[in-house]
Amino acid sequence: MHFLITAGGTREYIDPVRFISNTSSGKMGYALALAATKAGHKVTLISASDLQPPVGVDFVGVDSTAEMLAAVKKFFAKCDCLIMAAAVADYTPVKKSKIKIKKSNKDLIIRLKPTVDILKWAGKHKKKNQIVVGFALEDKNLRGNAEKKLKEKNLDMIIANTPAEIGSDRATVQIKTINSNWTKIENATKKSIAKRIVALAKNI
């Protein structure tokens, strides 16, 4: 199989040196890339993380959500499974300053606009034989919100977790495919969780 995997938190620039981002480390996405590679699959990793890519993957570095969307669109048609592990920014500045914004004593107001939903785009454009896997980071109503995302975005699998897992090497996740009940994996390494996700995706 050809796995297309996204990782890291995208950066939305305000000016040439400042940006809006999130606390995603990219560890889960990189663990997935490593697991898929070790299982003998072809892997294209689209990453907004500064982590060192696993050996054997085709690496595509990006910064912004727009760049990640362009990369996903470029490789999506040739992949068998897309796993969107990246923490994609929900908003981006309406206007980016071409020069560094100078500090002043006045309030600075930055207008934001929604970014394109990459996962929704993939769910809408996937072919019959393609698999699309998403993540749902929720701080309340974990299963309810994740299951809603699974259905509304036409996904084949959803992995739900909480903000407590960000940056950690271990995590507790809950996994659901479109035709299965929820499975909970508690306090496991992200590498072992990644192996499980890759195996599940292969058998959907």
C-alpha positions, 0 to 999 in steps of 0.5 A, a space after each residue: 500500500 501507499 500511505 500518505 501521512 501528514 504530521 505536525 502543527 501548521 504555521 500561519 504567518 502574521 508577518 515574516 517572523 511571527 506566526 499562529 500555530 499550536 502545540 502539536 509535536 508531530 510525534 504521532 504522524 512520525 510514528 505512523 510513518 515509521 510503522 507503515 515503512 517497517 510494515 513494508 509499505 510506501 510512505 509519503 510524509 507531509 510534515 510541518 514538524 521539525 522532527 527528523 523524518 524516518 529513513 525510507 519515507 518520501 518527505 515533503 516539508 510544509 509550513 502553512 495549511 495552504 501548503 499542506 493542502 497543496 501537497 495533499 492534493 498533489 499526492 492524494 490520487 496516487 495513495 491508497 490510504 491518507 492518514 491526517 495526523 497533522 494538527 492543521 490550523 483552523 484559522 489564518 490571518 486575512 492579511 500577512 504583513 510583508 514586513 515585521 510589525 513594529 511594537 507600539 503602545 496600541 492594541 494590535 487587532 489581527 483578523 482571521 479567516 477559516 482555513 480550508 478543511 483538508 480532511 473534509 476535502 479528502 473525504 469528498 474526493 476519495 475514490 472507492 478503493 481509497 481509505 481516509 483516516 482522521 484524528 479528533 482532538 477533543 476536550 469534552 464529549 470525546 466519542 460523540 464529537 469524533 463520531 460526528 466527524 467520522 460521518 460528516 467528513 466521510 472518513 473510514 476511521 477516526 482516532 480520538 484523543 485529548 489534549 493531554 496526549 500532545 507532545 507525549 511519547 505515550 497516549 490513550 486513544 479511542 479508535 472507530 472504523 465506519 463499520 466497527 465499535 469503539 476500541 480503547 488503547 490505554 497508556 500505550 506508546 505512540 509507536 505501538 498505537 501507530 502499528 495498530 492504526 496501520 494494521 487496521 487501515 490495511 484491513 478496512 
